[in-house]
């Protein structure tokens, strides 16, 4: 009896297509980020790794709401400016990023999980990444 809900959850995770409301994964660099960083604050305002899916959620959008320009890869993002980067193939992309304390951002683009086993493993990986790091 206890295994029925577990079995149904696994079956759903395998058969239900992966969808998002928008192809964009949006991140904002908040106002005061540079000032806090210069004051010695080490808090990360963006994740160090961003995960995208080809064809489903494959556009990284960065908005600079800070008072100073921020660098993302070869791009200088002025205050108030938004940068949209579409990814069309599975890849691992490392960018220089002044919004990060370590100066780096990794964008991992995965293929769309179309087969049941791929959907299940993608959902498990996504869940495990969401757990707090200890």
C-alpha angles and dihedrals in degrees: 000000000000091000094058095075091044091050091048092049091051091046091051091048090053100044105033111090118241108250139166132194091238137018088229126094102200126203127176128206100218125228111270096027094125093045092051091048091050089050088059100259111150098192113133114229095185126042115259089230127038121194122208134176124223111248096000109056103000106134120090111204121191122186119193107213091162123109094242134054116268126206120228113178107309092338126099106211109205122210109285093013123128125210122201119194118183118203118204103178136043107267148140112242127186118197133185106239126182091198088071124077090224092043095236137102124187118207113194115193116195131192117260107271099235102158122072096246091048091052092050095048092044091052092048092049091048091050093048091049089053093058116100114263113240 
